[in-house]
Amino acid sequence: MSGSYDQRLGKIDDLCDSITKNRDEIVRLAVEELNFTARDSSYEVDIVIDRLKMFAEARPILENRVPLGGMDSRISLMLSYNGSSWLNTAIISIYMTGNKVNVRFSSKGKSLMDLTEKMYRPIFGDGIRFFSGGGKDFLEKSLHDPKIPATVVFGFDENIVPYRDLCRQRGKKLVFEGPGQDPFIVFPNADMDLVFRDLMNAKFWYSGQTCTAPKRIFVQRSIYDSFIDELTGKVSKLKAGDPRSPATDISPVASNLAVSRIAAQIEQAVHKGATLTIGGKIEGNLIHPTVVKNATDDMLGMQEEVFGPVIFSSPFDTAMEVINRASNHKYGLRAAVFGGADASRTAAALKGEDYCHPVPDYTFGKFGTVTLNETRAVSWRGAFVTKPIGGYGYSGWIWETAEGISQMKQGPKLLSIETSSEAV
């Protein structure tokens, strides 16, 4: 076990100092390897330092936790590419309950992993190890290793669903954090300054390459046309180009697969009768910011995760209609609702339980996080530290074996709690 809680907090202070000292290098590598803008990458450093320092506030939750598999066990953590410094929060959340951790970064972030390992080694020693092999190999070895009771994976649901039987056979716990196709719902009596501020920041941060970016924009019909006109004007001011420039808002998308999917989503939307009020141009991996008007729920851009700077928008008439449309989806990570009484009723209808709970199978129609008249920056503060995060449907789950019986859980979760147990 990795010392007392106070000792672990001391190591977090050392890590924050190291991250601060290496800020310029972290930003440089995020720009070079992942095409993230320098501005976004620098801001993310500030966010992660804020979150890491919040582990002092998490003491009442975590201080009496012990490693899930005992002192000789390790937890495996497989990370996605869509982030640079925030990945530290996921690593440390598992470490703070006394776990030793095996970490694998995405192959798109090899140099970032090397830098992270360089920062971690003098602070954490063997407590946190880094692996550079293939993701499939890392996952399968973790599931077969008797000293690894749990594996945490950030990724794409289709890549992880096939491992359910293996988890059952091995009696392993797998915690999955996956995609979102988050609805962003606007009623006419919403605070429009708040709405546009949140939509522009949350959607276009990291050029739309975040699981919690607004993806399906629903606006009540009476204000829909004027809303899209104003949105188009704001999007027109975004600067697309070189991620190294401090003036750049939109940089090339890191994933070739995401680019090809977005190209198909835009093409199909236009073919089915939607219109582009701005954008639609793709140069290599640079997707110019795009607004799709009059999207319908059968379009790819409303069904699949849109991992880039493209807004698919659609009008709705009643609260019941938008509740049904928002709920009718395979992903249930986060929903944002803006407005008065109808918005409040909509938010309540979409919200799942406060913490993950047993479900008979993948559960659709609910969301792990639902915000009402609140920005993502506010609602997401403390994520993975004091705020449980996770979703329903194919946005996230836990497979585990309890008393010899395999079960699934869905809903918001803390990685620290799910990879540890109460001290006896």
Stockholm file with secondary structure:
# STOCKHOLM 1.0

chainA/1-424         MSGSYDQRLGKIDDLCDSITKNRDEIVRLAVEELNFTARDSSYEVDIVIDRLKMFAEARPILENRVPLGGMDSRISLMLSYNGSSWLNTAIISIYMTGNKVNVRFSSKGKSLMDLTEKMYRPIFGDGIRFFSGGGKDFLEKSLHDPKIPATVVFGFDENIVPYRDLCRQRGKKLVFEGPGQDPFIVFPNADMDLVFRDLMNAKFWYSGQTCTAPKRIFVQRSIYDSFIDELTGKVSKLKAGDPRSPATDISPVASNLAVSRIAAQIEQAVHKGATLTIGGKIEGNLIHPTVVKNATDDMLGMQEEVFGPVIFSSPFDTAMEVINRASNHKYGLRAAVFGGADASRTAAALKGEDYCHPVPDYTFGKFGTVTLNETRAVSWRGAFVTKPIGGYGYSGWIWETAEGISQMKQGPKLLSIETSSEAV
#=GR chainA/1-424 SS CCCCHHHHHHHHHHHHHHHHHTHHHHHHHHHHHHCCCHHHHHHHHHHHHHHHHGGGTTHHHHTTEEETTCTTCEEEEECCSSCSTTHHHHHHHHHTTTCEEEEECCGGGHHHHHHHHHHHHHHHGGGEEEECSCHHHHHHHHHHCTTCCEEEEESCHHHHGGGHHHHHHHTCEEEEECCCCEEEEECTTSCHHHHHHHHHHHHHGGGGCSTTSEEEEEEEHHHHHHHHHHHHHHHTTCCBSCTTSTTCSBCCCSCHHHHHHHHHHHHHHHHTTCEEEECCCEETTEECCEEEESCCTTSHHHHSCCCSSEEEEEEESCHHHHHHHHHSSSEESEEEEESSHHHHHHHHHHBCCSSCEEESSCCCSCBSEEEESCCHHHHTTTBTTTBCBCCEETTEEEEEEETTEEEEEESCBCHHHHTEEECC
#=GC SS_cons         CCCCHHHHHHHHHHHHHHHHHTHHHHHHHHHHHHCCCHHHHHHHHHHHHHHHHGGGTTHHHHTTEEETTCTTCEEEEECCSSCSTTHHHHHHHHHTTTCEEEEECCGGGHHHHHHHHHHHHHHHGGGEEEECSCHHHHHHHHHHCTTCCEEEEESCHHHHGGGHHHHHHHTCEEEEECCCCEEEEECTTSCHHHHHHHHHHHHHGGGGCSTTSEEEEEEEHHHHHHHHHHHHHHHTTCCBSCTTSTTCSBCCCSCHHHHHHHHHHHHHHHHTTCEEEECCCEETTEECCEEEESCCTTSHHHHSCCCSSEEEEEEESCHHHHHHHHHSSSEESEEEEESSHHHHHHHHHHBCCSSCEEESSCCCSCBSEEEESCCHHHHTTTBTTTBCBCCEETTEEEEEEETTEEEEEESCBCHHHHTEEECC
//
